[in-house]
Amino acid sequence: MVTKNENKKPIYRQIETVHKVPFHDLDPMHVMWHGNYYKYFDIARFDLFKAGGIDLYEYSLTKHVSFPVSRSSIKHVAPLKFHDEFICKASVTEAEYKIAINFEIRLKNTGQVCARGKGEQVAVRVPEMRLLYRIPEDITSSLLV
């Protein structure tokens, strides 16, 4: 059964993860290197699935379906610096034909938004690498509130 609000739209899961910028994530300007933001998006993405009871690695081994990222984007707003504590929020916006997730990274102590992003994943049968045109029902269900 799909959880829906009064507009008949599914209500999807969201999660927040807390991190601290380590030295090895910095670039020569002493701010977090732009590519590392995707790493934290990915950590939050995996935690979304875990919160719904899905281990993506185990799922790919047992069900022979993986969920590669097919599209991603990021808008950098303010830099993160060494030892900054930050929150990465991930919110599922769609999980029927693709999995779409919005991301936001903000400073923990002030709430200052540092980056916003989006990601999309598709379902692929492995090892054939055959695109599935719907997200498997158990995955969709795990991403609902």
Secondary structure, 3 states (H helix, E strand, C coil): CCCECCCCCECECEEEEEEECCHHHECCCCEECCCHHHHHHHHHHHHHHHHCCCCHHHHHHHHCEECCEEEEEEEECCCCECCCEEEEEEEEEEECCCEEEEEEEEECCCCCEEEEEEEEECEEECCCCEEECCCCHHHHHHCEC
